[in-house]
């Protein structure tokens, strides 16, 4: 989720989300040479559409804090999958 965060989503986050979407829809993470241009154009179009959407959304709720939401997500994952091994944990 990219909307209603403080600080707002970065260009890299928007482009990463677009890339993830295009990979999901196309069914490939690495397109063939014949499809590379179409793949890249799709990522560009989805990035632009996502940026436009985020800029025009009207949200009345207060912005969410990224760190708080990340902690909630880690807690949900730990409950669902169990705690992460110490070596796999990322330092804050």
PDB file of N, CA, C and O in Angstrom:
ATOM      1  N   UNK A   1       0.842  -1.157   0.000  1.00  0.00           N
ATOM      2  CA  UNK A   1       0.000   0.000   0.000  1.00  0.00           C
ATOM      3  C   UNK A   1       0.899   1.235   0.000  1.00  0.00           C
ATOM      4  O   UNK A   1       1.862   1.314   0.762  1.00  0.00           O
ATOM      5  N   UNK A   2       0.574   2.194  -0.860  1.00  0.00           N
ATOM      6  CA  UNK A   2       1.419   3.378  -1.003  1.00  0.00           C
ATOM      7  C   UNK A   2       0.738   4.667  -0.558  1.00  0.00           C
ATOM      8  O   UNK A   2       1.407   5.683  -0.362  1.00  0.00           O
ATOM      9  N   UNK A   3      -0.560   4.640  -0.399  1.00  0.00           N
ATOM     10  CA  UNK A   3      -1.252   5.896  -0.113  1.00  0.00           C
ATOM     11  C   UNK A   3      -1.352   6.183   1.379  1.00  0.00           C
ATOM     12  O   UNK A   3      -1.347   5.276   2.211  1.00  0.00           O
ATOM     13  N   UNK A   4      -1.442   7.461   1.688  1.00  0.00           N
ATOM     14  CA  UNK A   4      -1.677   7.975   3.033  1.00  0.00           C
ATOM     15  C   UNK A   4      -0.588   7.615   4.040  1.00  0.00           C
ATOM     16  O   UNK A   4      -0.879   7.223   5.170  1.00  0.00           O
ATOM     17  N   UNK A   5       0.656   7.752   3.622  1.00  0.00           N
ATOM     18  CA  UNK A   5       1.781   7.555   4.526  1.00  0.00           C
ATOM     19  C   UNK A   5       2.539   8.852   4.705  1.00  0.00           C
ATOM     20  O   UNK A   5       2.545   9.718   3.830  1.00  0.00           O
ATOM     21  N   UNK A   6       3.169   8.966   5.837  1.00  0.00           N
ATOM     22  CA  UNK A   6       4.047  10.093   6.101  1.00  0.00           C
ATOM     23  C   UNK A   6       5.412   9.521   6.439  1.00  0.00           C
ATOM     24  O   UNK A   6       5.515   8.828   7.451  1.00  0.00           O
ATOM     25  N   UNK A   7       6.451   9.753   5.684  1.00  0.00           N
ATOM     26  CA  UNK A   7       6.498  10.557   4.472  1.00  0.00           C
ATOM     27  C   UNK A   7       5.824   9.826   3.304  1.00  0.00           C
ATOM     28  O   UNK A   7       5.656   8.607   3.352  1.00  0.00           O
ATOM     29  N   UNK A   8       5.437  10.570   2.251  1.00  0.00           N
ATOM     30  CA  UNK A   8       4.758   9.968   1.103  1.00  0.00           C
ATOM     31  C   UNK A   8       5.642   8.956   0.376  1.00  0.00           C
ATOM     32  O   UNK A   8       6.857   8.911   0.570  1.00  0.00           O
ATOM     33  N   UNK A   9       5.001   8.151  -0.462  1.00  0.00           N
ATOM     34  CA  UNK A   9       5.720   7.148  -1.254  1.00  0.00           C
ATOM     35  C   UNK A   9       6.761   7.833  -2.142  1.00  0.00           C
ATOM     36  O   UNK A   9       6.522   8.908  -2.692  1.00  0.00           O
ATOM     37  N   UNK A  10       7.904   7.191  -2.266  1.00  0.00           N
ATOM     38  CA  UNK A  10       8.972   7.717  -3.112  1.00  0.00           C
ATOM     39  C   UNK A  10       8.778   7.240  -4.551  1.00  0.00           C
ATOM     40  O   UNK A  10       7.999   6.324  -4.814  1.00  0.00           O
ATOM     41  N   UNK A  11       9.495   7.870  -5.471  1.00  0.00           N
ATOM     42  CA  UNK A  11       9.448   7.429  -6.871  1.00  0.00           C
ATOM     43  C   UNK A  11       9.875   5.969  -6.993  1.00  0.00           C
ATOM     44  O   UNK A  11       9.289   5.213  -7.767  1.00  0.00           O
ATOM     45  N   UNK A  12      10.896   5.569  -6.230  1.00  0.00           N
ATOM     46  CA  UNK A  12      11.359   4.178  -6.275  1.00  0.00           C
ATOM     47  C   UNK A  12      10.266   3.217  -5.819  1.00  0.00           C
ATOM     48  O   UNK A  12      10.091   2.153  -6.414  1.00  0.00           O
ATOM     49  N   UNK A  13       9.536   3.579  -4.776  1.00  0.00           N
ATOM     50  CA  UNK A  13       8.449   2.719  -4.287  1.00  0.00           C
ATOM     51  C   UNK A  13       7.332   2.615  -5.320  1.00  0.00           C
ATOM     52  O   UNK A  13       6.770   1.540  -5.528  1.00  0.00           O
ATOM     53  N   UNK A  14       7.017   3.722  -5.958  1.00  0.00           N
ATOM     54  CA  UNK A  14       5.965   3.717  -6.975  1.00  0.00           C
ATOM     55  C   UNK A  14       6.389   2.849  -8.160  1.00  0.00           C
ATOM     56  O   UNK A  14       5.599   2.047  -8.658  1.00  0.00           O
ATOM     57  N   UNK A  15       7.629   3.008  -8.608  1.00  0.00           N
ATOM     58  CA  UNK A  15       8.116   2.212  -9.734  1.00  0.00           C
ATOM     59  C   UNK A  15       8.225   0.731  -9.365  1.00  0.00           C
ATOM     60  O   UNK A  15       7.931  -0.130 -10.194  1.00  0.00           O
ATOM     61  N   UNK A  16       8.638   0.427  -8.150  1.00  0.00           N
ATOM     62  CA  UNK A  16       8.722  -0.969  -7.711  1.00  0.00           C
ATOM     63  C   UNK A  16       7.345  -1.621  -7.689  1.00  0.00           C
ATOM     64  O   UNK A  16       7.196  -2.783  -8.066  1.00  0.00           O
ATOM     65  N   UNK A  17       6.342  -0.870  -7.248  1.00  0.00           N
ATOM     66  CA  UNK A  17       4.979  -1.390  -7.242  1.00  0.00           C
ATOM     67  C   UNK A  17       4.496  -1.650  -8.670  1.00  0.00           C
ATOM     68  O   UNK A  17       3.835  -2.653  -8.936  1.00  0.00           O
ATOM     69  N   UNK A  18       4.834  -0.734  -9.587  1.00  0.00           N
ATOM     70  CA  UNK A  18       4.450  -0.902 -10.985  1.00  0.00           C
ATOM     71  C   UNK A  18       5.131  -2.134 -11.588  1.00  0.00           C
ATOM     72  O   UNK A  18       4.500  -2.915 -12.300  1.00  0.00           O
ATOM     73  N   UNK A  19       6.408  -2.297 -11.299  1.00  0.00           N
ATOM     74  CA  UNK A  19       7.148  -3.459 -11.797  1.00  0.00           C
ATOM     75  C   UNK A  19       6.538  -4.754 -11.265  1.00  0.00           C
ATOM     76  O   UNK A  19       6.377  -5.719 -12.013  1.00  0.00           O
ATOM     77  N   UNK A  20       6.201  -4.776  -9.992  1.00  0.00           N
ATOM     78  CA  UNK A  20       5.585  -5.960  -9.396  1.00  0.00           C
ATOM     79  C   UNK A  20       4.257  -6.279 -10.089  1.00  0.00           C
ATOM     80  O   UNK A  20       3.966  -7.439 -10.382  1.00  0.00           O
ATOM     81  N   UNK A  21       3.459  -5.244 -10.346  1.00  0.00           N
ATOM     82  CA  UNK A  21       2.175  -5.433 -11.022  1.00  0.00           C
ATOM     83  C   UNK A  21       2.376  -6.008 -12.425  1.00  0.00           C
ATOM     84  O   UNK A  21       1.715  -6.978 -12.796  1.00  0.00           O
ATOM     85  N   UNK A  22       3.280  -5.420 -13.201  1.00  0.00           N
ATOM     86  CA  UNK A  22       3.505  -5.875 -14.575  1.00  0.00           C
ATOM     87  C   UNK A  22       4.048  -7.307 -14.578  1.00  0.00           C
ATOM     88  O   UNK A  22       3.672  -8.109 -15.432  1.00  0.00           O
ATOM     89  N   UNK A  23       4.919  -7.625 -13.638  1.00  0.00           N
ATOM     90  CA  UNK A  23       5.411  -9.005 -13.541  1.00  0.00           C
ATOM     91  C   UNK A  23       4.277  -9.978 -13.245  1.00  0.00           C
ATOM     92  O   UNK A  23       4.212 -11.061 -13.825  1.00  0.00           O
ATOM     93  N   UNK A  24       3.389  -9.588 -12.345  1.00  0.00           N
ATOM     94  CA  UNK A  24       2.267 -10.448 -11.968  1.00  0.00           C
ATOM     95  C   UNK A  24       1.342 -10.668 -13.164  1.00  0.00           C
ATOM     96  O   UNK A  24       0.950 -11.798 -13.452  1.00  0.00           O
ATOM     97  N   UNK A  25       0.997  -9.587 -13.854  1.00  0.00           N
ATOM     98  CA  UNK A  25       0.061  -9.677 -14.972  1.00  0.00           C
ATOM     99  C   UNK A  25       0.670 -10.445 -16.141  1.00  0.00           C
ATOM    100  O   UNK A  25      -0.011 -11.240 -16.788  1.00  0.00           O
ATOM    101  N   UNK A  26       1.960 -10.205 -16.411  1.00  0.00           N
ATOM    102  CA  UNK A  26       2.601 -10.860 -17.552  1.00  0.00           C
ATOM    103  C   UNK A  26       3.012 -12.301 -17.253  1.00  0.00           C
ATOM    104  O   UNK A  26       3.211 -13.102 -18.166  1.00  0.00           O
ATOM    105  N   UNK A  27       3.134 -12.618 -15.973  1.00  0.00           N
ATOM    106  CA  UNK A  27       3.525 -13.979 -15.600  1.00  0.00           C
ATOM    107  C   UNK A  27       5.019 -14.234 -15.734  1.00  0.00           C
ATOM    108  O   UNK A  27       5.453 -15.385 -15.783  1.00  0.00           O
ATOM    109  N   UNK A  28       5.810 -13.162 -15.793  1.00  0.00           N
ATOM    110  CA  UNK A  28       7.249 -13.336 -15.919  1.00  0.00           C
ATOM    111  C   UNK A  28       7.993 -12.244 -15.162  1.00  0.00           C
ATOM    112  O   UNK A  28       7.533 -11.105 -15.074  1.00  0.00           O
ATOM    113  N   UNK A  29       9.135 -12.606 -14.625  1.00  0.00           N
ATOM    114  CA  UNK A  29       9.968 -11.604 -13.971  1.00  0.00           C
ATOM    115  C   UNK A  29      11.023 -11.070 -14.927  1.00  0.00           C
ATOM    116  O   UNK A  29      11.549  -9.974 -14.729  1.00  0.00           O
ATOM    117  N   UNK A  30      11.327 -11.830 -15.947  1.00  0.00           N
ATOM    118  CA  UNK A  30      12.334 -11.440 -16.939  1.00  0.00           C
ATOM    119  C   UNK A  30      11.756 -11.714 -18.317  1.00  0.00           C
ATOM    120  O   UNK A  30      11.748 -12.859 -18.769  1.00  0.00           O
ATOM    121  N   UNK A  31      11.266 -10.662 -19.000  1.00  0.00           N
ATOM    122  CA  UNK A  31      10.685 -10.883 -20.319  1.00  0.00           C
ATOM    123  C   UNK A  31      11.746 -11.268 -21.354  1.00  0.00           C
ATOM    124  O   UNK A  31      12.931 -10.978 -21.189  1.00  0.00           O
ATOM    125  N   UNK A  32      11.297 -11.917 -22.407  1.00  0.00           N
ATOM    126  CA  UNK A  32      12.207 -12.254 -23.505  1.00  0.00           C
ATOM    127  C   UNK A  32      12.640 -10.976 -24.201  1.00  0.00           C
ATOM    128  O   UNK A  32      12.034  -9.920 -24.014  1.00  0.00           O
ATOM    129  N   UNK A  33      13.674 -11.074 -24.993  1.00  0.00           N
ATOM    130  CA  UNK A  33      14.159  -9.920 -25.739  1.00  0.00           C
ATOM    131  C   UNK A  33      13.046  -9.350 -26.619  1.00  0.00           C
ATOM    132  O   UNK A  33      12.929  -8.133 -26.764  1.00  0.00           O
ATOM    133  N   UNK A  34      12.240 -10.218 -27.197  1.00  0.00           N
ATOM    134  CA  UNK A  34      11.148  -9.783 -28.064  1.00  0.00           C
ATOM    135  C   UNK A  34      10.092  -8.996 -27.304  1.00  0.00           C
ATOM    136  O   UNK A  34       9.408  -8.156 -27.889  1.00  0.00           O
ATOM    137  N   UNK A  35       9.948  -9.258 -26.002  1.00  0.00           N
ATOM    138  CA  UNK A  35       8.916  -8.603 -25.201  1.00  0.00           C
ATOM    139  C   UNK A  35       9.442  -7.508 -24.277  1.00  0.00           C
ATOM    140  O   UNK A  35       8.657  -6.863 -23.582  1.00  0.00           O
ATOM    141  N   UNK A  36      10.753  -7.288 -24.256  1.00  0.00           N
ATOM    142  CA  UNK A  36      11.336  -6.339 -23.318  1.00  0.00           C
ATOM    143  C   UNK A  36      10.775  -4.923 -23.479  1.00  0.00           C
ATOM    144  O   UNK A  36      10.461  -4.263 -22.488  1.00  0.00           O
ATOM    145  N   UNK A  37      10.652  -4.463 -24.710  1.00  0.00           N
ATOM    146  CA  UNK A  37      10.156  -3.104 -24.935  1.00  0.00           C
ATOM    147  C   UNK A  37       8.714  -2.957 -24.441  1.00  0.00           C
ATOM    148  O   UNK A  37       8.383  -1.968 -23.787  1.00  0.00           O
ATOM    149  N   UNK A  38       7.866  -3.921 -24.746  1.00  0.00           N
ATOM    150  CA  UNK A  38       6.474  -3.871 -24.287  1.00  0.00           C
ATOM    151  C   UNK A  38       6.413  -3.909 -22.761  1.00  0.00           C
ATOM    152  O   UNK A  38       5.620  -3.192 -22.150  1.00  0.00           O
ATOM    153  N   UNK A  39       7.242  -4.737 -22.153  1.00  0.00           N
ATOM    154  CA  UNK A  39       7.313  -4.857 -20.692  1.00  0.00           C
ATOM    155  C   UNK A  39       7.717  -3.521 -20.076  1.00  0.00           C
ATOM    156  O   UNK A  39       7.074  -3.048 -19.139  1.00  0.00           O
ATOM    157  N   UNK A  40       8.784  -2.913 -20.600  1.00  0.00           N
ATOM    158  CA  UNK A  40       9.275  -1.633 -20.083  1.00  0.00           C
ATOM    159  C   UNK A  40       8.235  -0.522 -20.245  1.00  0.00           C
ATOM    160  O   UNK A  40       8.058   0.303 -19.349  1.00  0.00           O
ATOM    161  N   UNK A  41       7.557  -0.505 -21.376  1.00  0.00           N
ATOM    162  CA  UNK A  41       6.512   0.501 -21.610  1.00  0.00           C
ATOM    163  C   UNK A  41       5.350   0.312 -20.637  1.00  0.00           C
ATOM    164  O   UNK A  41       4.772   1.288 -20.157  1.00  0.00           O
ATOM    165  N   UNK A  42       5.013  -0.931 -20.349  1.00  0.00           N
ATOM    166  CA  UNK A  42       3.937  -1.199 -19.393  1.00  0.00           C
ATOM    167  C   UNK A  42       4.325  -0.718 -18.003  1.00  0.00           C
ATOM    168  O   UNK A  42       3.505  -0.119 -17.308  1.00  0.00           O
ATOM    169  N   UNK A  43       5.560  -0.970 -17.586  1.00  0.00           N
ATOM    170  CA  UNK A  43       6.033  -0.499 -16.280  1.00  0.00           C
ATOM    171  C   UNK A  43       5.964   1.025 -16.227  1.00  0.00           C
ATOM    172  O   UNK A  43       5.531   1.591 -15.223  1.00  0.00           O
ATOM    173  N   UNK A  44       6.389   1.694 -17.301  1.00  0.00           N
ATOM    174  CA  UNK A  44       6.354   3.153 -17.353  1.00  0.00           C
ATOM    175  C   UNK A  44       4.919   3.666 -17.250  1.00  0.00           C
ATOM    176  O   UNK A  44       4.653   4.610 -16.506  1.00  0.00           O
ATOM    177  N   UNK A  45       3.996   3.056 -17.987  1.00  0.00           N
ATOM    178  CA  UNK A  45       2.594   3.487 -17.977  1.00  0.00           C
ATOM    179  C   UNK A  45       1.952   3.276 -16.611  1.00  0.00           C
ATOM    180  O   UNK A  45       1.223   4.140 -16.124  1.00  0.00           O
ATOM    181  N   UNK A  46       2.222   2.135 -15.996  1.00  0.00           N
ATOM    182  CA  UNK A  46       1.646   1.850 -14.678  1.00  0.00           C
ATOM    183  C   UNK A  46       2.256   2.779 -13.630  1.00  0.00           C
ATOM    184  O   UNK A  46       1.559   3.217 -12.715  1.00  0.00           O
ATOM    185  N   UNK A  47       3.537   3.083 -13.753  1.00  0.00           N
ATOM    186  CA  UNK A  47       4.175   4.031 -12.831  1.00  0.00           C
ATOM    187  C   UNK A  47       3.502   5.386 -12.925  1.00  0.00           C
ATOM    188  O   UNK A  47       3.179   5.994 -11.904  1.00  0.00           O
ATOM    189  N   UNK A  48       3.290   5.860 -14.133  1.00  0.00           N
ATOM    190  CA  UNK A  48       2.648   7.168 -14.323  1.00  0.00           C
ATOM    191  C   UNK A  48       1.217   7.169 -13.796  1.00  0.00           C
ATOM    192  O   UNK A  48       0.794   8.128 -13.150  1.00  0.00           O
ATOM    193  N   UNK A  49       0.469   6.099 -14.069  1.00  0.00           N
ATOM    194  CA  UNK A  49      -0.911   6.015 -13.592  1.00  0.00           C
ATOM    195  C   UNK A  49      -0.955   5.963 -12.068  1.00  0.00           C
ATOM    196  O   UNK A  49      -1.832   6.567 -11.450  1.00  0.00           O
ATOM    197  N   UNK A  50      -0.024   5.252 -11.467  1.00  0.00           N
ATOM    198  CA  UNK A  50       0.026   5.156 -10.003  1.00  0.00           C
ATOM    199  C   UNK A  50       0.353   6.513  -9.394  1.00  0.00           C
ATOM    200  O   UNK A  50      -0.284   6.923  -8.424  1.00  0.00           O
ATOM    201  N   UNK A  51       1.322   7.202  -9.943  1.00  0.00           N
ATOM    202  CA  UNK A  51       1.689   8.529  -9.448  1.00  0.00           C
ATOM    203  C   UNK A  51       0.498   9.470  -9.547  1.00  0.00           C
ATOM    204  O   UNK A  51       0.208  10.205  -8.603  1.00  0.00           O
ATOM    205  N   UNK A  52      -0.201   9.456 -10.692  1.00  0.00           N
ATOM    206  CA  UNK A  52      -1.368  10.319 -10.883  1.00  0.00           C
ATOM    207  C   UNK A  52      -2.455   9.981  -9.864  1.00  0.00           C
ATOM    208  O   UNK A  52      -3.075  10.879  -9.295  1.00  0.00           O
ATOM    209  N   UNK A  53      -2.683   8.709  -9.636  1.00  0.00           N
ATOM    210  CA  UNK A  53      -3.686   8.298  -8.657  1.00  0.00           C
ATOM    211  C   UNK A  53      -3.334   8.796  -7.267  1.00  0.00           C
ATOM    212  O   UNK A  53      -4.178   9.376  -6.584  1.00  0.00           O
ATOM    213  N   UNK A  54      -2.099   8.577  -6.842  1.00  0.00           N
ATOM    214  CA  UNK A  54      -1.685   8.999  -5.506  1.00  0.00           C
ATOM    215  C   UNK A  54      -1.778  10.516  -5.327  1.00  0.00           C
ATOM    216  O   UNK A  54      -2.094  10.998  -4.239  1.00  0.00           O
ATOM    217  N   UNK A  55      -1.503  11.263  -6.398  1.00  0.00           N
ATOM    218  CA  UNK A  55      -1.561  12.719  -6.316  1.00  0.00           C
ATOM    219  C   UNK A  55      -2.989  13.249  -6.239  1.00  0.00           C
ATOM    220  O   UNK A  55      -3.206  14.353  -5.740  1.00  0.00           O
ATOM    221  N   UNK A  56      -3.967  12.485  -6.724  1.00  0.00           N
ATOM    222  CA  UNK A  56      -5.337  12.986  -6.770  1.00  0.00           C
ATOM    223  C   UNK A  56      -6.262  12.382  -5.725  1.00  0.00           C
ATOM    224  O   UNK A  56      -7.392  12.845  -5.573  1.00  0.00           O
ATOM    225  N   UNK A  57      -5.821  11.369  -5.007  1.00  0.00           N
ATOM    226  CA  UNK A  57      -6.673  10.782  -3.974  1.00  0.00           C
ATOM    227  C   UNK A  57      -6.966  11.804  -2.881  1.00  0.00           C
ATOM    228  O   UNK A  57      -6.088  12.567  -2.477  1.00  0.00           O
ATOM    229  N   UNK A  58      -8.201  11.811  -2.412  1.00  0.00           N
ATOM    230  CA  UNK A  58      -8.598  12.652  -1.292  1.00  0.00           C
ATOM    231  C   UNK A  58      -8.807  11.724  -0.108  1.00  0.00           C
ATOM    232  O   UNK A  58      -9.713  10.890  -0.115  1.00  0.00           O
ATOM    233  N   UNK A  59      -7.966  11.872   0.908  1.00  0.00           N
ATOM    234  CA  UNK A  59      -8.007  10.984   2.067  1.00  0.00           C
ATOM    235  C   UNK A  59      -8.223  11.841   3.305  1.00  0.00           C
ATOM    236  O   UNK A  59      -7.465  12.773   3.572  1.00  0.00           O
ATOM    237  N   UNK A  60      -9.267  11.512   4.056  1.00  0.00           N
ATOM    238  CA  UNK A  60      -9.606  12.307   5.237  1.00  0.00           C
ATOM    239  C   UNK A  60      -8.949  11.778   6.509  1.00  0.00           C
ATOM    240  O   UNK A  60      -8.868  12.495   7.507  1.00  0.00           O
ATOM    241  N   UNK A  61      -8.488  10.550   6.486  1.00  0.00           N
ATOM    242  CA  UNK A  61      -7.833   9.960   7.657  1.00  0.00           C
ATOM    243  C   UNK A  61      -6.447  10.562   7.822  1.00  0.00           C
ATOM    244  O   UNK A  61      -5.826  10.975   6.843  1.00  0.00           O
ATOM    245  N   UNK A  62      -5.960  10.613   9.054  1.00  0.00           N
ATOM    246  CA  UNK A  62      -4.593  11.124   9.250  1.00  0.00           C
ATOM    247  C   UNK A  62      -3.577  10.161   8.621  1.00  0.00           C
ATOM    248  O   UNK A  62      -3.821   8.956   8.558  1.00  0.00           O
ATOM    249  N   UNK A  63      -2.446  10.690   8.159  1.00  0.00           N
ATOM    250  CA  UNK A  63      -1.426   9.826   7.550  1.00  0.00           C
ATOM    251  C   UNK A  63      -0.922   8.781   8.539  1.00  0.00           C
ATOM    252  O   UNK A  63      -0.822   9.026   9.741  1.00  0.00           O
ATOM    253  N   UNK A  64      -0.610   7.616   7.997  1.00  0.00           N
ATOM    254  CA  UNK A  64      -0.050   6.532   8.816  1.00  0.00           C
ATOM    255  C   UNK A  64       1.460   6.664   8.865  1.00  0.00           C
ATOM    256  O   UNK A  64       2.088   7.185   7.944  1.00  0.00           O
ATOM    257  N   UNK A  65       2.025   6.182   9.952  1.00  0.00           N
ATOM    258  CA  UNK A  65       3.467   6.189  10.138  1.00  0.00           C
ATOM    259  C   UNK A  65       4.040   4.893   9.577  1.00  0.00           C
ATOM    260  O   UNK A  65       3.555   3.812   9.909  1.00  0.00           O
ATOM    261  N   UNK A  66       5.052   4.984   8.740  1.00  0.00           N
ATOM    262  CA  UNK A  66       5.635   3.800   8.098  1.00  0.00           C
ATOM    263  C   UNK A  66       6.182   2.794   9.117  1.00  0.00           C
ATOM    264  O   UNK A  66       5.959   1.590   8.986  1.00  0.00           O
ATOM    265  N   UNK A  67       6.887   3.282  10.116  1.00  0.00           N
ATOM    266  CA  UNK A  67       7.488   2.381  11.103  1.00  0.00           C
ATOM    267  C   UNK A  67       6.413   1.633  11.906  1.00  0.00           C
ATOM    268  O   UNK A  67       6.555   0.440  12.179  1.00  0.00           O
ATOM    269  N   UNK A  68       5.355   2.331  12.276  1.00  0.00           N
ATOM    270  CA  UNK A  68       4.267   1.701  13.019  1.00  0.00           C
ATOM    271  C   UNK A  68       3.608   0.618  12.183  1.00  0.00           C
ATOM    272  O   UNK A  68       3.347  -0.480  12.674  1.00  0.00           O
ATOM    273  N   UNK A  69       3.340   0.926  10.917  1.00  0.00           N
ATOM    274  CA  UNK A  69       2.703  -0.056  10.029  1.00  0.00           C
ATOM    275  C   UNK A  69       3.630  -1.243   9.771  1.00  0.00           C
ATOM    276  O   UNK A  69       3.162  -2.379   9.692  1.00  0.00           O
ATOM    277  N   UNK A  70       4.932  -1.001   9.639  1.00  0.00           N
ATOM    278  CA  UNK A  70       5.888  -2.095   9.428  1.00  0.00           C
ATOM    279  C   UNK A  70       5.933  -3.001  10.659  1.00  0.00           C
ATOM    280  O   UNK A  70       6.017  -4.222  10.525  1.00  0.00           O
ATOM    281  N   UNK A  71       5.877  -2.414  11.854  1.00  0.00           N
ATOM    282  CA  UNK A  71       5.873  -3.212  13.083  1.00  0.00           C
ATOM    283  C   UNK A  71       4.616  -4.067  13.166  1.00  0.00           C
ATOM    284  O   UNK A  71       4.677  -5.223  13.585  1.00  0.00           O
ATOM    285  N   UNK A  72       3.479  -3.506  12.769  1.00  0.00           N
ATOM    286  CA  UNK A  72       2.228  -4.274  12.760  1.00  0.00           C
ATOM    287  C   UNK A  72       2.326  -5.447  11.786  1.00  0.00           C
ATOM    288  O   UNK A  72       1.882  -6.555  12.089  1.00  0.00           O
ATOM    289  N   UNK A  73       2.910  -5.194  10.617  1.00  0.00           N
ATOM    290  CA  UNK A  73       3.060  -6.255   9.614  1.00  0.00           C
ATOM    291  C   UNK A  73       3.978  -7.363  10.124  1.00  0.00           C
ATOM    292  O   UNK A  73       3.704  -8.544   9.914  1.00  0.00           O
ATOM    293  N   UNK A  74       5.067  -6.983  10.795  1.00  0.00           N
ATOM    294  CA  UNK A  74       5.976  -8.000  11.358  1.00  0.00           C
ATOM    295  C   UNK A  74       5.266  -8.815  12.432  1.00  0.00           C
ATOM    296  O   UNK A  74       5.463 -10.027  12.516  1.00  0.00           O
ATOM    297  N   UNK A  75       4.445  -8.170  13.251  1.00  0.00           N
ATOM    298  CA  UNK A  75       3.710  -8.878  14.296  1.00  0.00           C
ATOM    299  C   UNK A  75       2.712  -9.857  13.675  1.00  0.00           C
ATOM    300  O   UNK A  75       2.570 -10.984  14.150  1.00  0.00           O
ATOM    301  N   UNK A  76       2.018  -9.427  12.611  1.00  0.00           N
ATOM    302  CA  UNK A  76       1.076 -10.334  11.933  1.00  0.00           C
ATOM    303  C   UNK A  76       1.815 -11.524  11.340  1.00  0.00           C
ATOM    304  O   UNK A  76       1.342 -12.657  11.432  1.00  0.00           O
ATOM    305  N   UNK A  77       2.973 -11.277  10.731  1.00  0.00           N
ATOM    306  CA  UNK A  77       3.752 -12.364  10.133  1.00  0.00           C
ATOM    307  C   UNK A  77       4.247 -13.328  11.202  1.00  0.00           C
ATOM    308  O   UNK A  77       4.222 -14.543  11.004  1.00  0.00           O
ATOM    309  N   UNK A  78       4.697 -12.794  12.333  1.00  0.00           N
ATOM    310  CA  UNK A  78       5.178 -13.659  13.417  1.00  0.00           C
ATOM    311  C   UNK A  78       4.052 -14.526  13.952  1.00  0.00           C
ATOM    312  O   UNK A  78       4.259 -15.694  14.281  1.00  0.00           O
ATOM    313  N   UNK A  79       2.859 -13.951  14.036  1.00  0.00           N
ATOM    314  CA  UNK A  79       1.712 -14.723  14.516  1.00  0.00           C
ATOM    315  C   UNK A  79       1.329 -15.809  13.521  1.00  0.00           C
ATOM    316  O   UNK A  79       0.968 -16.921  13.908  1.00  0.00           O
ATOM    317  N   UNK A  80       1.409 -15.483  12.252  1.00  0.00           N
ATOM    318  CA  UNK A  80       1.020 -16.426  11.204  1.00  0.00           C
ATOM    319  C   UNK A  80       2.081 -17.496  10.981  1.00  0.00           C
ATOM    320  O   UNK A  80       1.756 -18.679  10.871  1.00  0.00           O
ATOM    321  N   UNK A  81       3.351 -17.089  10.914  1.00  0.00           N
ATOM    322  CA  UNK A  81       4.420 -18.002  10.516  1.00  0.00           C
ATOM    323  C   UNK A  81       5.392 -18.349  11.636  1.00  0.00           C
ATOM    324  O   UNK A  81       6.264 -19.198  11.449  1.00  0.00           O
ATOM    325  N   UNK A  82       5.262 -17.721  12.777  1.00  0.00           N
ATOM    326  CA  UNK A  82       6.205 -17.927  13.866  1.00  0.00           C
ATOM    327  C   UNK A  82       7.312 -16.894  13.789  1.00  0.00           C
ATOM    328  O   UNK A  82       7.476 -16.244  12.756  1.00  0.00           O
ATOM    329  N   UNK A  83       8.071 -16.732  14.856  1.00  0.00           N
ATOM    330  CA  UNK A  83       9.136 -15.718  14.848  1.00  0.00           C
ATOM    331  C   UNK A  83      10.220 -16.061  13.836  1.00  0.00           C
ATOM    332  O   UNK A  83      10.468 -17.230  13.538  1.00  0.00           O
ATOM    333  N   UNK A  84      10.862 -15.015  13.313  1.00  0.00           N
ATOM    334  CA  UNK A  84      11.954 -15.205  12.364  1.00  0.00           C
ATOM    335  C   UNK A  84      13.200 -15.635  13.117  1.00  0.00           C
ATOM    336  O   UNK A  84      13.413 -15.204  14.250  1.00  0.00           O
ATOM    337  N   UNK A  85      14.032 -16.480  12.508  1.00  0.00           N
ATOM    338  CA  UNK A  85      15.302 -16.833  13.129  1.00  0.00           C
ATOM    339  C   UNK A  85      16.150 -15.570  13.299  1.00  0.00           C
ATOM    340  O   UNK A  85      16.047 -14.646  12.493  1.00  0.00           O
ATOM    341  N   UNK A  86      16.971 -15.525  14.321  1.00  0.00           N
ATOM    342  CA  UNK A  86      17.775 -14.332  14.629  1.00  0.00           C
ATOM    343  C   UNK A  86      18.628 -13.898  13.449  1.00  0.00           C
ATOM    344  O   UNK A  86      18.777 -12.697  13.226  1.00  0.00           O
ATOM    345  N   UNK A  87      19.188 -14.816  12.693  1.00  0.00           N
ATOM    346  CA  UNK A  87      20.048 -14.465  11.564  1.00  0.00           C
ATOM    347  C   UNK A  87      19.273 -13.804  10.450  1.00  0.00           C
ATOM    348  O   UNK A  87      19.866 -13.064   9.665  1.00  0.00           O
ATOM    349  N   UNK A  88      17.964 -14.036  10.339  1.00  0.00           N
ATOM    350  CA  UNK A  88      17.165 -13.484   9.262  1.00  0.00           C
ATOM    351  C   UNK A  88      16.553 -12.145   9.618  1.00  0.00           C
ATOM    352  O   UNK A  88      15.993 -11.483   8.744  1.00  0.00           O
ATOM    353  N   UNK A  89      16.639 -11.724  10.861  1.00  0.00           N
ATOM    354  CA  UNK A  89      16.033 -10.480  11.263  1.00  0.00           C
ATOM    355  C   UNK A  89      16.850  -9.302  10.762  1.00  0.00           C
ATOM    356  O   UNK A  89      18.080  -9.346  10.731  1.00  0.00           O
ATOM    357  N   UNK A  90      16.144  -8.246  10.370  1.00  0.00           N
ATOM    358  CA  UNK A  90      16.788  -7.042   9.863  1.00  0.00           C
ATOM    359  C   UNK A  90      16.871  -6.023  10.979  1.00  0.00           C
ATOM    360  O   UNK A  90      15.892  -5.773  11.682  1.00  0.00           O
ATOM    361  N   UNK A  91      18.028  -5.448  11.134  1.00  0.00           N
ATOM    362  CA  UNK A  91      18.198  -4.423  12.181  1.00  0.00           C
ATOM    363  C   UNK A  91      17.451  -3.167  11.776  1.00  0.00           C
ATOM    364  O   UNK A  91      17.428  -2.820  10.595  1.00  0.00           O
ATOM    365  N   UNK A  92      16.832  -2.469  12.741  1.00  0.00           N
ATOM    366  CA  UNK A  92      16.089  -1.241  12.406  1.00  0.00           C
ATOM    367  C   UNK A  92      16.984  -0.116  11.985  1.00  0.00           C
ATOM    368  O   UNK A  92      16.502   0.973  11.674  1.00  0.00           O
TER     369      UNK A  92
END
